[in-house]
Amino acid sequence: MELLNTVLLTVSITLMYSSPLIFTSLGGVITQRAGVDNIGLEGMMAFGACGAAVVGYFTANPWTGLLVGALFGGFLAFLHAFISVTAKGNQIISGIAINFIGLGVGIFITRRLFNGAAQSSTVPNGIPKVMDLLGLDKTESRLLQSAEFDVTVIFGFLFAFLIWFILYKTKTGLRVRACGEHPGAADTLGVNVTLIRYICTTLSGVMAGLGGGITALSIAYRFTPTVISGQGFIALAAVIFGNWKPIGATLACLLFGFAQALTVILGGVPWMPSEILKMLPYVLTLLVLMVFVERSTPPRALGQPYFKGQS
């Protein structure tokens, strides 16, 4: 029974840590499929976490906080879209700047609202757990321990299927992928490359903001300068590992979530140094990039600004 409890607990923690990664990586898939590189997901997650935690604290409503977090992330993504699509700026440099801006502005906001503290106060109400919504008590059955995660996990899987369907089964998805593969040909056929890239890039920020909001409201229950701690980059690695496909990126996020779960499960082992355990998700990220980066096929026009009339 102890083994079963450990397995169920591992599943629960894996899903809990995978949820923000799934939302953020799906945002990465959307924007990169349209041809805009966005390495600013980390900053968008941090800014979204700030908005979600602050509003969630003052309103005591996690759903309102999550909505504001999505708007915060979308705002930074719109800024990135302007630099990348309209100003034809370097997308990598813009993404790096967004990472600094998201975290820096988030800390500035919390210092102004929470008496100089670099973190927000604890959010009174987090995102509801699946078993709470179903009115279940985990003491009734050990199997119910696997439902000790919030409902955003379910939404994440639904979004993954929805984005896969749109990208590969609809004309809209075909146009998005055309903008990432050959924007000149798409423009010739009447596709508004600028509009699609704006929409997809902004949506990537909305999804990253949701990911940051979930982290703040479901895992940390507050905003801190280290609340994200590289999750945006892990989500980017999941996009590459998943070969720029929604389902593949989602499965990669589950793998990274499992690595995070191991750090929690093995945390009580006396002979296992905690410093080594904390490194596990990031070491796994590096290993995945080393092994799969050459086997993955990114969109051909990824990161390349498009000029009207370009062939």
VEXDREN-2710 file (C-alpha; in Angstrom, 1 decimal):
% VEXDREN-2710
k/r/px/py/pz
1/MET/0.0/0.0/0.0
2/GLU/2.9/2.3/0.7
3/LEU/4.1/1.8/-2.8
4/LEU/0.7/2.6/-4.2
5/ASN/0.5/5.8/-2.2
6/THR/3.9/6.9/-3.5
7/VAL/2.9/6.2/-7.1
8/LEU/-0.4/8.1/-6.7
9/LEU/1.4/11.0/-5.0
10/THR/4.0/11.1/-7.8
11/VAL/1.2/11.2/-10.4
12/SER/-0.5/14.1/-8.5
13/ILE/2.6/16.1/-8.2
14/THR/3.6/15.5/-11.8
15/LEU/0.3/16.8/-13.0
16/MET/0.5/19.8/-10.7
17/TYR/3.9/20.9/-11.9
18/SER/3.1/20.0/-15.5
19/SER/0.1/22.3/-15.8
20/PRO/1.8/25.7/-16.0
21/LEU/4.4/24.2/-18.4
22/ILE/1.7/22.8/-20.7
23/PHE/0.0/26.2/-21.0
24/THR/3.3/28.0/-21.6
25/SER/4.6/25.5/-24.1
26/LEU/1.4/25.5/-26.1
27/GLY/1.9/29.3/-26.4
28/GLY/5.4/28.7/-27.6
29/VAL/4.0/26.2/-30.3
30/ILE/1.5/28.8/-31.5
31/THR/3.9/31.7/-32.0
32/GLN/6.7/29.6/-33.4
33/ARG/4.5/27.9/-35.8
34/ALA/3.6/31.3/-37.1
35/GLY/7.3/32.2/-37.5
36/VAL/7.9/34.4/-34.5
37/ASP/10.5/33.2/-32.0
38/ASN/9.6/34.0/-28.4
39/ILE/12.2/33.3/-25.8
40/GLY/10.5/35.8/-23.6
41/LEU/8.0/33.2/-22.2
42/GLU/9.9/33.3/-18.9
43/GLY/9.3/37.0/-18.4
44/MET/5.7/36.6/-19.5
45/MET/5.1/33.9/-17.0
46/ALA/6.7/36.0/-14.2
47/PHE/4.5/39.0/-15.1
48/GLY/1.4/36.8/-15.3
49/ALA/2.3/35.3/-11.9
50/CYS/2.5/38.8/-10.5
51/GLY/-0.8/39.9/-11.9
52/ALA/-2.6/36.7/-10.8
53/ALA/-1.2/36.8/-7.3
54/VAL/-1.9/40.5/-6.7
55/VAL/-5.4/40.5/-8.0
56/GLY/-6.1/37.1/-6.5
57/TYR/-5.0/38.4/-3.1
58/PHE/-7.1/41.6/-3.2
59/THR/-10.2/40.0/-4.7
60/ALA/-9.9/36.6/-3.1
61/ASN/-11.0/35.2/-6.4
62/PRO/-8.5/32.9/-8.2
63/TRP/-10.3/33.0/-11.5
64/THR/-10.2/36.8/-11.6
65/GLY/-6.5/36.6/-10.8
66/LEU/-5.9/34.0/-13.5
67/LEU/-7.7/36.3/-16.1
68/VAL/-5.5/39.2/-15.1
69/GLY/-2.4/37.1/-15.3
70/ALA/-3.3/36.1/-18.8
71/LEU/-3.8/39.8/-19.7
72/PHE/-0.4/40.7/-18.2
73/GLY/1.3/38.0/-20.2
74/GLY/-0.6/39.1/-23.4
75/PHE/0.5/42.7/-22.9
76/LEU/4.2/41.8/-22.9
77/ALA/3.6/39.5/-25.9
78/PHE/1.9/42.3/-27.8
79/LEU/5.0/44.4/-27.1
80/HIS/7.2/41.6/-28.4
81/ALA/5.0/41.3/-31.5
82/PHE/5.4/45.0/-32.3
83/ILE/9.2/44.8/-32.0
84/SER/9.4/41.5/-34.0
85/VAL/6.7/42.0/-36.7
86/THR/6.2/45.7/-37.2
87/ALA/9.7/47.1/-36.2
88/LYS/11.4/44.0/-37.7
89/GLY/13.7/43.9/-34.7
90/ASN/15.9/41.0/-33.5
91/GLN/13.5/38.5/-31.9
92/ILE/16.1/37.0/-29.6
93/ILE/17.1/40.3/-28.2
94/SER/13.5/41.3/-27.7
95/GLY/12.7/38.1/-25.9
96/ILE/15.7/38.6/-23.6
97/ALA/14.5/42.1/-22.8
98/ILE/11.0/40.8/-22.1
99/ASN/12.4/38.4/-19.6
100/PHE/14.0/41.2/-17.6
101/ILE/11.0/43.5/-18.0
102/GLY/8.5/40.9/-16.8
103/LEU/10.3/40.0/-13.6
104/GLY/11.5/43.5/-12.9
105/VAL/8.1/45.2/-13.3
106/GLY/6.5/42.4/-11.3
107/ILE/8.9/43.1/-8.3
108/PHE/8.3/46.8/-8.7
109/ILE/4.5/46.3/-8.5
110/THR/4.7/44.1/-5.4
111/ARG/7.1/46.6/-3.6
112/ARG/4.6/49.4/-4.2
113/LEU/1.5/47.4/-3.1
114/PHE/3.0/45.3/-0.2
115/ASN/5.0/47.8/1.9
116/GLY/8.3/47.4/0.1
117/ALA/8.3/43.6/0.1
118/ALA/9.6/41.9/-3.1
119/GLN/6.8/39.4/-2.8
120/SER/3.0/39.5/-2.5
121/SER/1.1/38.3/0.5
122/THR/-0.4/34.8/0.5
123/VAL/-3.4/34.4/-1.8
124/PRO/-6.4/33.4/0.4
125/ASN/-8.1/31.2/-2.2
126/GLY/-6.1/29.1/-4.7
127/ILE/-7.4/27.4/-7.8
128/PRO/-9.9/24.6/-6.7
129/LYS/-8.7/21.0/-6.8
130/VAL/-10.5/18.4/-8.9
131/MET/-11.6/16.4/-5.9
132/ASP/-12.9/19.5/-4.1
133/LEU/-15.1/20.4/-7.1
134/LEU/-16.4/16.8/-7.1
135/GLY/-17.1/17.0/-3.4
136/LEU/-14.8/14.0/-2.7
137/ASP/-12.8/13.3/0.4
138/LYS/-9.4/11.7/-0.3
139/THR/-9.6/9.8/3.0
140/GLU/-12.4/7.7/1.5
141/SER/-10.0/6.1/-1.0
142/ARG/-6.3/6.2/-1.6
143/LEU/-7.1/6.4/-5.4
144/LEU/-8.5/9.8/-4.8
145/GLN/-5.0/11.1/-3.9
146/SER/-4.3/11.1/-7.7
147/ALA/-7.0/13.8/-8.0
148/GLU/-5.1/16.2/-5.7
149/PHE/-4.4/18.7/-8.4
150/ASP/-6.2/21.7/-9.7
151/VAL/-8.7/21.8/-12.6
152/THR/-6.3/23.7/-14.9
153/VAL/-4.6/20.4/-15.6
154/ILE/-7.8/19.2/-17.4
155/PHE/-8.0/22.6/-19.2
156/GLY/-4.4/22.2/-20.3
157/PHE/-5.1/18.8/-21.9
158/LEU/-8.2/20.2/-23.6
159/PHE/-6.2/23.2/-24.9
160/ALA/-3.6/20.8/-26.3
161/PHE/-6.2/18.9/-28.3
162/LEU/-7.9/22.1/-29.4
163/ILE/-4.7/23.7/-30.7
164/TRP/-3.7/20.5/-32.4
165/PHE/-7.1/20.4/-34.1
166/ILE/-6.9/24.0/-35.2
167/LEU/-3.4/23.8/-36.5
168/TYR/-3.8/20.5/-38.5
169/LYS/-7.5/20.2/-39.3
170/THR/-8.6/23.7/-40.2
171/LYS/-7.8/26.4/-42.8
172/THR/-6.9/28.8/-40.1
173/GLY/-4.2/26.4/-38.8
174/LEU/-2.9/25.9/-42.4
175/ARG/-2.5/29.7/-42.7
176/VAL/-0.7/29.9/-39.4
177/ARG/1.7/27.1/-40.4
178/ALA/2.2/28.7/-43.8
179/CYS/3.3/32.0/-42.1
180/GLY/6.0/30.0/-40.3
181/GLU/7.1/27.9/-43.3
182/HIS/6.9/30.3/-46.3
183/PRO/5.3/33.7/-45.4
184/GLY/6.0/35.0/-49.0
185/ALA/3.9/32.3/-50.5
186/ALA/1.2/32.8/-47.9
187/ASP/1.1/36.5/-48.6
188/THR/0.8/35.8/-52.4
189/LEU/-2.3/33.7/-51.6
190/GLY/-3.9/36.5/-49.7
191/VAL/-3.0/35.6/-46.1
192/ASN/-2.4/38.5/-43.8
193/VAL/1.0/37.5/-42.4
194/THR/1.3/40.5/-40.2
195/LEU/-2.1/40.0/-38.6
196/ILE/-1.6/36.2/-38.0
197/ARG/1.8/36.7/-36.5
198/TYR/0.5/39.5/-34.2
199/ILE/-2.4/37.3/-33.0
200/CYS/-0.3/34.1/-32.5
201/THR/2.5/36.0/-30.6
202/THR/-0.1/37.7/-28.4
203/LEU/-1.8/34.4/-27.7
204/SER/1.6/32.9/-26.7
205/GLY/1.8/35.6/-24.0
206/VAL/-1.7/35.0/-22.9
207/MET/-0.9/31.3/-22.5
208/ALA/2.4/32.0/-20.7
209/GLY/0.5/34.4/-18.4
210/LEU/-1.9/31.7/-17.6
211/GLY/1.0/29.4/-16.9
212/GLY/2.6/31.9/-14.5
213/GLY/-0.8/32.5/-12.9
214/ILE/-1.3/28.8/-12.3
215/THR/2.1/28.7/-10.7
216/ALA/1.3/31.6/-8.4
217/LEU/-2.2/30.5/-7.5
218/SER/-1.9/26.8/-7.3
219/ILE/1.7/26.0/-6.3
220/ALA/3.3/29.0/-4.6
221/TYR/0.1/30.8/-3.5
222/ARG/2.0/34.1/-3.9
223/PHE/4.3/36.0/-6.2
224/THR/8.0/35.9/-5.4
225/PRO/11.1/36.8/-7.5
226/THR/11.9/33.1/-7.8
227/VAL/8.3/31.9/-8.4
228/ILE/9.1/30.9/-12.0
229/SER/12.8/30.1/-11.8
230/GLY/13.4/28.9/-15.3
231/GLN/10.0/27.3/-16.1
232/GLY/9.6/29.4/-19.2
233/PHE/12.9/28.0/-20.6
234/ILE/11.8/24.5/-19.7
235/ALA/8.6/25.1/-21.6
236/LEU/10.7/26.3/-24.6
237/ALA/12.7/23.0/-24.3
238/ALA/9.4/21.1/-24.3
239/VAL/8.4/22.9/-27.6
240/ILE/11.7/21.7/-29.2
241/PHE/11.4/18.2/-27.6
242/GLY/7.8/18.0/-28.9
243/ASN/9.0/19.0/-32.4
244/TRP/6.9/22.1/-32.4
245/LYS/3.7/20.1/-32.1
246/PRO/1.0/20.6/-29.4
247/ILE/0.7/17.0/-28.3
248/GLY/4.4/16.4/-28.4
249/ALA/5.0/19.5/-26.3
250/THR/2.4/18.4/-23.8
251/LEU/4.0/15.0/-23.4
252/ALA/7.4/16.7/-22.9
253/CYS/5.9/18.9/-20.2
254/LEU/4.6/15.7/-18.4
255/LEU/8.2/14.4/-18.5
256/PHE/9.6/17.6/-17.0
257/GLY/6.8/17.6/-14.4
258/PHE/7.8/14.1/-13.5
259/ALA/11.3/15.3/-12.9
260/GLN/10.0/18.0/-10.6
261/ALA/7.9/15.4/-8.8
262/LEU/11.0/13.3/-8.2
263/THR/12.7/16.2/-6.4
264/VAL/9.7/16.3/-4.0
265/ILE/9.3/12.5/-3.5
266/LEU/13.1/11.9/-3.0
267/GLY/13.4/15.0/-0.8
268/GLY/13.1/13.0/2.3
269/VAL/15.8/10.5/1.4
270/PRO/18.8/11.1/3.8
271/TRP/21.6/10.2/1.4
272/MET/20.2/12.3/-1.5
273/PRO/21.5/15.9/-1.3
274/SER/18.8/18.5/-1.8
275/GLU/21.0/20.6/-4.1
276/ILE/21.3/17.7/-6.5
277/LEU/17.6/17.1/-6.5
278/LYS/16.8/20.8/-7.3
279/MET/19.1/20.5/-10.3
280/LEU/17.2/17.5/-11.8
281/PRO/14.6/19.4/-13.9
282/TYR/17.3/21.7/-15.4
283/VAL/19.8/18.9/-16.0
284/LEU/17.0/17.0/-17.8
285/THR/16.3/20.1/-19.9
286/LEU/19.9/20.3/-21.0
287/LEU/20.0/16.6/-21.8
288/VAL/16.8/16.8/-23.9
289/LEU/18.2/19.8/-25.8
290/MET/21.5/18.1/-26.5
291/VAL/19.8/14.9/-27.8
292/PHE/16.8/16.2/-29.6
293/VAL/17.7/19.7/-30.9
294/GLU/19.3/18.2/-34.1
295/ARG/16.4/15.8/-34.6
296/SER/13.7/18.4/-34.4
297/THR/12.6/20.4/-37.4
298/PRO/11.6/24.0/-36.7
299/PRO/9.4/26.0/-39.1
300/ARG/11.6/27.3/-41.9
301/ALA/10.9/30.9/-41.4
302/LEU/11.1/30.9/-37.6
303/GLY/12.7/34.0/-36.3
304/GLN/12.9/35.7/-39.7
305/PRO/11.1/39.1/-40.1
306/TYR/8.8/39.2/-43.1
307/PHE/8.9/42.2/-45.5
308/LYS/6.0/42.8/-47.8
309/GLY/6.6/41.3/-51.3
310/GLN/9.4/39.1/-50.1
311/SER/9.6/35.9/-52.0
END
